[in-house]
């Protein structure tokens, strides 16, 4: 039995890809806004931590 047959037997399986995409998109959007609004000197300081 192929994997697709297991997926077809699950009721409401089409919502899972949409939900996972929305979670990823919201997280990516949140991180992007956080980086854009954060203090640049703090980001530069944090980026140098591995090199110290």
Backbone as JSON, one array per atom type, in Angstrom:
{
  "sequence": "XXXXXXXXXXXXXXXXXXXXXXXXXXXXXXXXXXXXXXXXXXXXXXXXXXXX",
  "N": [[0.84, -1.18, 0.0], [0.55, 2.18, -0.88], [1.92, 5.31, 0.32], [0.29, 7.52, -0.22], [-2.23, 6.48, -0.18], [-2.72, 6.1, 2.52], [-2.88, 8.76, 3.36], [-5.15, 9.62, 1.99], [-7.11, 8.33, 3.35], [-7.45, 9.68, 5.73], [-9.57, 11.8, 7.41], [-10.19, 15.15, 6.61], [-7.57, 15.81, 5.91], [-6.54, 17.71, 4.21], [-6.28, 20.13, 5.47], [-3.96, 20.2, 6.97], [-1.5, 20.8, 5.47], [-2.02, 23.49, 4.81], [-2.29, 24.65, 7.34], [0.3, 24.23, 8.4], [1.79, 25.76, 6.61], [0.78, 28.34, 7.17], [1.6, 28.65, 9.85], [4.41, 28.62, 9.5], [4.68, 30.89, 7.82], [3.7, 33.01, 9.42], [5.53, 32.89, 11.55], [7.94, 33.46, 10.14], [7.32, 36.03, 9.24], [7.07, 37.36, 11.71], [9.72, 37.14, 12.71], [11.09, 38.59, 10.76], [9.98, 41.18, 11.09], [10.8, 41.63, 13.72], [13.62, 41.72, 13.43], [13.91, 43.9, 11.73], [12.97, 46.0, 13.34], [14.58, 45.93, 15.55], [17.35, 47.04, 17.61], [20.17, 48.09, 15.93], [22.81, 48.2, 16.83], [22.79, 46.41, 18.92], [22.3, 44.01, 17.53], [24.65, 43.83, 16.03], [26.49, 43.54, 18.08], [25.66, 41.09, 19.19], [26.1, 39.43, 17.02], [28.83, 39.23, 17.0], [29.53, 37.57, 19.08], [30.13, 34.73, 18.66], [32.69, 34.97, 17.63], [34.3, 35.99, 19.57]],
  "CA": [[0.0, 0.0, 0.0], [1.35, 3.39, -1.01], [1.75, 6.34, 1.34], [-0.82, 8.4, -0.6], [-3.48, 5.82, 0.22], [-2.92, 6.4, 3.94], [-3.3, 10.15, 3.48], [-6.51, 9.75, 1.49], [-8.05, 7.75, 4.31], [-7.58, 10.57, 6.88], [-10.59, 12.83, 7.22], [-9.73, 16.52, 6.82], [-6.12, 15.88, 5.78], [-6.14, 18.85, 3.39], [-6.06, 21.3, 6.31], [-2.62, 20.15, 7.56], [-0.5, 21.61, 4.73], [-2.37, 24.9, 4.93], [-1.96, 25.06, 8.7], [1.76, 24.3, 8.56], [2.25, 26.93, 5.85], [0.43, 29.55, 7.9], [2.49, 28.74, 11.0], [5.72, 29.02, 8.99], [4.63, 32.25, 7.29], [3.56, 33.93, 10.54], [6.81, 32.91, 12.25], [8.89, 34.17, 9.29], [6.94, 37.43, 9.27], [7.41, 37.86, 13.04], [11.18, 37.27, 12.79], [11.47, 39.69, 9.88], [9.61, 42.44, 11.75], [11.67, 41.78, 14.88], [14.96, 42.11, 12.99], [13.84, 45.25, 11.18], [12.72, 46.98, 14.39], [15.53, 45.81, 16.66], [18.48, 47.97, 17.65], [21.25, 47.58, 15.07], [24.04, 48.02, 17.6], [22.62, 45.16, 19.66], [22.48, 42.91, 16.59], [26.07, 43.74, 15.7], [27.14, 43.0, 19.27], [25.3, 39.67, 19.3], [26.74, 38.7, 15.91], [30.26, 39.06, 17.28], [29.7, 36.64, 20.2], [30.88, 33.5, 18.31], [34.08, 35.26, 17.26], [35.06, 36.4, 20.76]],
  "C": [[0.88, 1.25, 0.0], [0.99, 4.4, 0.07], [0.55, 7.23, 1.05], [-2.15, 7.8, -0.19], [-3.76, 6.05, 1.7], [-3.42, 7.82, 4.12], [-4.75, 10.34, 3.03], [-7.53, 9.23, 2.49], [-8.26, 8.64, 5.53], [-8.6, 11.65, 6.55], [-10.01, 14.2, 7.52], [-8.23, 16.69, 6.66], [-5.67, 17.12, 5.0], [-5.87, 20.1, 4.22], [-4.63, 21.34, 6.86], [-1.57, 20.93, 6.77], [-0.77, 23.11, 4.84], [-2.0, 25.43, 6.32], [-0.46, 25.19, 8.89], [2.34, 25.48, 7.78], [1.96, 28.23, 6.59], [1.32, 29.73, 9.13], [3.88, 29.21, 10.57], [5.71, 30.48, 8.54], [4.53, 33.27, 8.42], [4.86, 34.03, 11.32], [7.86, 33.69, 11.45], [8.59, 35.67, 9.29], [7.31, 38.07, 10.61], [8.92, 38.09, 13.17], [11.66, 38.43, 11.93], [11.15, 41.04, 10.52], [10.5, 42.69, 12.95], [13.06, 42.27, 14.49], [14.95, 43.54, 12.45], [13.69, 46.31, 12.27], [13.73, 46.94, 15.52], [16.67, 46.82, 16.51], [19.66, 47.37, 16.88], [22.55, 47.37, 15.84], [23.97, 46.73, 18.43], [22.84, 43.96, 18.74], [23.94, 42.73, 16.21], [26.84, 43.14, 16.87], [26.88, 41.5, 19.41], [25.97, 38.86, 18.18], [28.22, 38.45, 16.14], [30.54, 38.06, 18.4], [30.46, 35.37, 19.79], [32.37, 33.75, 18.02], [34.93, 35.67, 18.46], [35.64, 35.23, 21.51]]
}
